[in-house]
Amino acid sequence: VQLVESGGGLVQPGGSLRLSCAASGTIFSIYAMAWYRQAPGKQRELVARIISGGSTDYLDSVKGRFTISRDNAKRTGYLQMDSLKPEDTAVYYCHADLQAATGRGNYWGQGTQVTVSS
C-alpha cells in the first residue's frame, strides 16, 4: 500500500492550494483519511480528518478555510486550502486507516511542502 501526495508549493498569503492523496495497492476499504502537518521545530498536528461516513473534523485554526474531501472510487483524498496564512507553512502528510490484503493498518504519505510567503 502506498499513499502519494501532490499539490504542495509556494503561495502568497490569501492564496489557495489543493492537496491530493492517492492510495494504491490491494485495498478493500478506507475507514478514514486525514491530513497532518509539521512545521519546523513543532510537533506534527492533525489538520483535518474524514471518516467513511463522511463526517469531518478540523483543527480550530483552519476551520472555515480548509475543506477535506474524498473520492472513494478513485481512492483519493483532498485538502482544499483557502485564505492561506504564513502560519500554515509546514510539511503536510496524508494518513489513511484502511483494510489492505495484509490486514488493517495505518499508512502515511511521504509529505508535501506548503510554503505561504510573500
N, C-alpha and C positions, 0 to 999 in steps of 0.2 A: 504494500500500500504506500502510495506517495501523495503528498499534498504539495502542489506547486502554486506559489503566489505570483501575482503580477499586478502592475498598475501603480507602483510607487514612483516617486520622483520629487522634483523640486517645484514648489508652487508658492506664489505670493500670498501673503495674508489676505483672507477673504475669498480665496480661490477654492476650487474643488478638485477632488481626486476620487477615483473609483478603484478599489482593490478587488481582485478576484482570487479565488482559491479553488483550484480544480483537483478533485480526488480521483486517483486512478488505482487500478488493481482489482482483485476479486472482492468486491464489497457487496454485502447483502442488504445492509441498512445503515443509514446515518442517523444516529439519535440526536446529535446536537453538533452545531458548528459554532465556532466563536473566533473572535479576533482579540489578541492581546497586543500590548505594546511595551517596549522597554526603551526608556531614554537613558543617555549616558549617566552613570552614577546612581541610577534609580532601579528599584525592583520592577519586575515585569508585572503589569496590571491588566485586568480584564477590561476590555473596552466595550464589547457587545457580544451577546450570545443569542442564538435562535435554536429552539428545540424542534423536534419533528412535528409537533402540533402547530407550530407557527408562532408560539409565544416568544417574546423578545425581552431582553434585559439590557440596560445600558449603564455605563459609568455616568455618574451625575454630570460631570463636566462636558460630556458630549451629547447629552440629551437635547433633542431639537435640532442638532446639526448633523449627526451621523445616522445612517439607516442601514441596518443589516437585513439581508435577504438571502434566499437560496433558491436554486433551481434543481429540484430533485432529479429530474430526468437527465440533466447534464452533470449531476453530482458536483455542483459548483456553488460556492458561497460568494457573497459580495458584501463589500462595505462601501457605501456611498458616503463620502465625507465632504460636507459643505461648510462654508464660513470658517475655513481653517484658520487656526491661530498658531503663532510661533511655538506655544507650549504643546502643540500636537506633534511636534517633531520627535520622531522615535523610529525604531525598527518595529514594524508591525508583523506579527506572527499569526498565522492561521492555525486553528486547532480543531480537531474533529474527534468525537466519541462515536465509534462505529463498530459494526459487526462485519468482520472480514472472514475469509476462509479459515484463517488461523485462530479465530475467536474474537471476542470483543476486546477493544483496546483504545488507547488514546494516541493520537498521532499529531505531529507538528510539521508545519512547513518550514522552509529554510529562512524565512524572514524577508521583508522588503522595506527598504529605507524610504521614509517620508520626511521631507525637509520643508518647513514652512518659513520662508525668509524673503525679505525684500532686497 
